[in-house]
Amino acid sequence: EDKENRITSLQKAFDNLVHERNTNTEMLQLMKAPDLFVSILKPVETNSVYNGKIVASKINNRGYMMLNNLPDLEESKIYQLWVAYQGKFASLGMLYPEGKEFIKLIDDISLIPFGEQMQFILTEEFIGGGQRPSRQVYLIGQ
C-alpha cells in the first residue's frame, strides 16, 4: 500500500509539472500576440499584499487570470472573476486557489469586450458562484 501511495503521489506531481509546462508554453505564445491585452488588478483594501493580472489575446482566443497572495477562504467559498461593461456583468471563471501564486485559464474569453470600456472584479462567492458580483470585492482592474 505504501508503494501505491508513492506511485499515486509521483503521478500527481508529474501531472502537475506537465500542466505547469503547458501553461508556461501557452503564456509565452500569448505574450507574443500582436493584440496582447493586460489589466492590472489592484486590491480594494489599502495595505493589502494580494494582486493580480488579466492577460489575454482575442487573436489567440486565450486569456489567463494570474493571482497572487489571496487570502485563504472558508471551504464553502470560492473566488469569482467578473467583467463589467455597459451596466452588465459576465463571469469569467471561478477558482479556489491553492498556494500563493495561481494561474487559471479564463473560461470564455469571448465575454471580454475588447476595445470597450470595462472593469474586472474579483469577488468572494459561495461555491457554485453568483449571478452578480457580491459586495466582498478583493481586486479591481481596468
C-alpha positions in Angstrom: 0.0 0.0 0.0 2.9 2.4 0.7 4.2 1.8 -2.8 0.8 2.5 -4.3 0.6 5.8 -2.3 4.1 6.8 -3.5 3.2 6.0 -7.1 0.0 8.0 -6.9 1.9 10.9 -5.3 4.6 10.8 -8.1 1.9 10.6 -10.8 0.2 13.6 -9.4 3.4 15.5 -9.2 4.2 14.6 -12.8 0.8 15.7 -13.9 1.2 19.0 -12.2 4.6 19.5 -13.9 3.1 18.7 -17.3 0.2 21.1 -16.6 2.6 23.9 -15.5 4.8 23.4 -18.6 1.8 23.5 -20.9 0.6 26.7 -19.2 4.0 28.3 -19.4 4.2 27.4 -23.1 0.8 28.9 -23.7 1.7 32.0 -21.8 4.8 32.5 -23.9 2.7 32.2 -27.0 0.2 34.7 -25.6 2.9 37.2 -24.8 3.9 37.2 -28.5 0.4 38.1 -29.6 0.2 41.5 -31.5 -3.1 42.3 -29.7 -1.8 41.4 -26.2 -4.2 42.8 -23.5 -3.1 43.2 -19.9 -5.1 44.5 -17.0 -3.5 45.0 -13.6 -5.8 44.0 -10.7 -5.3 46.1 -7.6 -6.6 45.4 -4.1 -9.6 47.3 -2.9 -8.2 47.4 0.7 -5.2 49.6 1.2 -2.0 47.9 2.5 -3.2 44.5 1.0 -0.5 42.3 -0.4 -2.7 40.5 -2.9 -2.8 41.5 -6.6 -3.4 40.1 -10.0 -3.3 40.4 -13.8 -5.5 39.5 -16.7 -3.5 38.6 -19.7 -5.5 37.9 -22.9 -5.4 37.9 -26.7 -8.5 37.9 -28.9 -6.5 36.6 -31.9 -5.2 33.6 -29.8 -8.6 33.2 -28.2 -6.8 32.7 -24.9 -6.8 34.5 -21.6 -5.4 33.9 -18.1 -6.0 35.3 -14.6 -2.8 35.5 -12.6 -3.5 36.0 -8.9 -1.0 36.4 -6.0 -1.3 36.2 -2.2 -5.0 36.0 -2.0 -6.4 35.3 1.5 -7.4 31.7 2.3 -11.2 31.1 2.0 -13.7 29.1 4.0 -14.4 25.7 2.4 -17.9 27.0 1.3 -16.4 29.9 -0.6 -14.6 30.5 -3.9 -13.2 33.4 -5.9 -15.1 34.5 -9.0 -13.7 36.8 -11.7 -16.1 39.2 -13.4 -16.0 41.7 -16.3 -18.4 44.6 -16.0 -19.3 46.7 -19.1 -22.3 48.7 -20.2 -24.0 48.0 -16.9 -23.8 44.2 -17.3 -21.7 41.6 -15.6 -20.3 38.4 -17.1 -18.4 35.7 -15.1 -15.0 34.8 -16.5 -14.5 31.9 -14.1 -14.4 30.6 -10.6 -11.4 29.3 -8.6 -10.3 28.0 -5.3 -6.6 28.9 -5.4 -4.0 26.5 -4.0 -0.9 28.3 -2.9 0.1 31.9 -3.0 0.5 32.2 -6.8 -2.2 31.0 -9.1 -2.7 31.0 -12.8 -6.0 29.9 -14.3 -7.3 29.8 -17.9 -10.3 32.2 -18.4 -13.4 30.1 -19.1 -14.8 32.1 -22.0 -12.6 34.8 -23.5 -15.4 35.8 -25.9 -17.1 37.5 -22.9 -14.3 40.1 -22.7 -15.5 43.2 -24.7 -12.0 44.1 -26.1 -11.9 47.7 -27.2 -14.7 48.8 -24.9 -14.7 50.5 -21.5 -14.7 47.7 -19.0 -13.8 46.8 -15.4 -12.6 43.4 -14.0 -13.7 42.5 -10.5 -12.6 39.6 -8.3 -15.1 38.7 -5.6 -15.7 36.1 -2.9 -18.7 33.9 -3.6 -20.3 30.8 -2.3 -19.3 27.6 -4.1 -21.3 27.5 -7.3 -20.7 31.2 -8.0 -23.1 34.1 -8.1 -25.3 35.6 -10.8 -23.9 39.0 -10.0 -20.7 40.1 -8.1 -21.1 40.1 -4.3 -20.1 43.0 -2.2 -17.0 41.1 -1.0 -14.6 42.5 -3.6 -10.9 41.8 -3.4 -9.4 43.1 -6.7 -10.4 45.6 -9.4 -8.8 46.5 -12.7 -9.5 48.3 -15.9 
